[in-house]
Amino acid sequence: MIKTFNLLLSKIDVMLKFKRILLKLSGESLMGEQQYGIDRQRLADYAEQIKEIADLGVQIGIVIGGGNIFRGLNGATKGFDRVKGDQMGMLATVINSLALNSALQSVGCKSRVLTAIRMEPIGEFYSKDRAIEVLENGEVAIFSAGTGNPYFTTDTGSSLRGIEIEADVMLKGTRVDGIYTADPEKDPTATRFEKISFDEVYQRDLKVMDLTATAMCKENNLPIIVFNMDIKGNLKKVLEGQSIGTYVFR
């Protein structure tokens, strides 16, 4: 019975395009139809999709933004000191990470929060070795508090963590189905790229991620797939190699 189960798992692994991933989720996506905070149904939907691929043996690291609660850069425009604003934004990512951790555990998916700033017992202090140990133990690793430093976005934090854990790909889950030539909500003639190089992203000034994050991915050969995470089942389809979203390559 055990041999049959292991054989089945090995066959599933062959079907999957990536074994270890870094999943980047925006804080805004957690709002669902709300204007602020965390939509419980959206959170539950994300947890189900993540559990679905975790059950297939995929090693998953996750970074979540905090824009649904507080964004440091916006705070700076409203009179907050930029460093303090960014620190508030880091704490917002911790809140989102704890929420996702709870949602994953409620559906039977083991997960653990690691923080870039010491704040035990809220989460474990991040280190590369500990993160990889968590992944290899079959747990989902949720990386929070960005890089632990101001002036760095969660996109940059995602690139850094993806490179450190030696992920095969960064999956950027958004509310749109890829990268377009222009904003599809404003320009009806905008077309979606199936594939695009990092160099072309620079040349066209496409806002995939901030420049620092994009440069880090290019220099360390970490490809990105931008896809719509809000459609149930899309995460698994990406891992199966289906043509979902936009593939950004070196």
N, C-alpha and C positions, 0 to 999 in steps of 0.2 A: 504493500500500500504506500509506504514512504517512498520507495523507488519510483512508483508511478507518479506520485505528486511532484517529486523532484524533476522527473522527465518533462512533466507538463510545464513546470516553471521554466525550464531551459528552452522549451519551444516558444514560450511567451517572450522570453528575453530576446530571441532571434528576431521576433516581429517588431521590437521596439528600436527606434533609431538612436535614442540617447539613454544612457544608463544613469548618469548623475547630472542633475540640472540645478540651475539657480532660477527660481521663479520670482519675478519682480511684480508686485501688485501695487497699484496706486491707492492712496488713502481715499481719494475721491470716489473710486469705484465701490468702496464699502458703503457709501451713502445710499446706494440704490436710487430710489425715487425721492429720497429725502433731500433736504438742503444742508443737512449737518449731521454729524455723528455716524452711527453704525446701524445699517439696516439688517435686522436679524435674519431675514430670509436670504438676502444676498450673501451674508456670512455663511449660512448653512449650505447654500449652493456651492460656494467655493470649497468648503470643507469636504463635501461629497466628491467633487471633482478631484481634489488632492488625494483623498483616500483611495479613489479608484485606481490611480496610477501607483500609489504607494503599495497597494496590494499586488501589483505586478512586479514588484521588486525594484522600482526606480528609487534612487537615492535623491532626496529632495531638500534643497536649501531654499528658504524663502526670505525675501526682504519686502516689507510693507512700508509705504509712505505714511505721512501723518496729515495730509492736506484736508482730510475730512474733519479734523479737530483744530489744528493750528499749523500754519506755514510760516517758518521763520522769516523768509524774505518779505512776505506780506506784512508781518509784524513790524519790520524795520521801516516800512513806508507809513506806519501809523504811530511812529514815535518811539517804538521799542529799540533799545540798544541791539544791534545786529547779533552780537554774540549771545546775549540773553534770549533773543528771539529764536535763534537756531537751537539753543538748548531746550527751549520750550517745545520746538518742533521735534526734537529727539525724543522727548518724553511722550509726545503724541504717538510716535511710532511704537513706543513700548506699550501704550494702551491698546493699540490695534493688534499688536503681536500677542498680547495676553488674551484678547478676544478670540483671535484665530486659534490659539493654542487650546482654549476651552472648547471651541466648536469642533476641532479635530478630535479631541479626547471624547467628546460626547457621541461621536460616531464610531468610536473604537479605533482611532488612528493615533498611535503613540507619537508624541511630539514634545519638543523642548525649546524653551526660549533662552537664547544667549544674548547678552547685552554688551555693547561696546564700552559701557561705563559700569563700574562696579555698583550693583544695587541688589545684592543678595538680601532676602530670598526671592525677590521678584523674578530674577533670572540668573543664570550662571554667567560668570564673566567670560567673554569670548576669547578663544585662542584657536588657531588653525588646527592644532592637534586634537583639541577637544571637539571641535566641529566635525572633523572627519571621523572621529570615534563614534559620535552620535549617529552620523549617516550610516556608517558601516554596521551599527547595531540595529539598523532598520527603523530608526526614528526620524521624523521630520524635524529638521533644524530650522528654527525661526530666528533670524538675525535682526536684532532691534537696536535702536539708538544710533543709527547711521554708522559713521566712522568713529563717533565719539568726539569729533572736532567740529567747530563752527565753519561756515563757508563751504561746506561740502554737502551736496544734495544726496537724497536717498538713491538716485540713479548712480552716482559715483560710488556710494556705499555698496550698491548691488554689483557693480563691476568689480570692485575690490574683493568682495566676498566670493563672487563667482570664480575669480582668478585664484584666490587662495585655496578654495576647496577643490580646484582643478576640475571644475564642471565642464561637461561636454558642450553646453550651450546655455545662454541666458534666454529665458522665455519671458517676454514683457507682456503681461496680461493687461489689456486695456478695454475701453468701451468701443473701440473701432476695430475693424477687421484687417488692419495692416497700415502700411505707409502709402500715402497718396502724393500725387504730383502737386496737389494743393489741398486746402481744407474742403473736404467733400460736402460739408454742411453749408459752405458759402459758395462753392464753385461746382455746379452740376456737371461740368466737363472733366472734373478731376478723375484720374484713373489710378488704380492700385498697382503697385509694384509687386510682382511675385518674388523677385530677387533684386537686390541692389548692393553694390559694394560700399564699403565705408568711405572710399574716396568720392564716390558720386553723392553720398549723403552730405559730405563737406561742400562739394561744388554746388549742389542745389540748395544748400542751407536748409535742409530738412530737419525739423525739430523732433528727431527720434528720441534723443536724450541730450543732456547738456554735453558740451564739447569735451570736458575732462573725462566723463564716463565713456563717451564714444572712442576717444583716443586710447584710453586704457584697454578697451576691448580689442581695438585694432592691433595695438602693439603686442598684446598677449594672445592673439589669435583666438579670442572668445567670440564666436558668432552669436548673433541675436535673432530671435524670431519674435516679431510683433504680431499679436493676434487678439481676437475678441474673446476675453475670458468670460464674458457675461452670457455667452451661449453655452448651455450645458453640453458636455461631451467634447468640447473643442480642445481641452487640454490633452485628453487621451489621443485625439486625432492628430495633434501635432507630434506627439511621441511616436505614433505609428507611421509618421512620414507623409501624412496626407498634406495636400497643398492648401494649408490654412495659413492666412496671414502673409507676412512679408519676411523673407530670409535675408539678413544682412551679413555679408561675408567680407573677408579680407581681400 
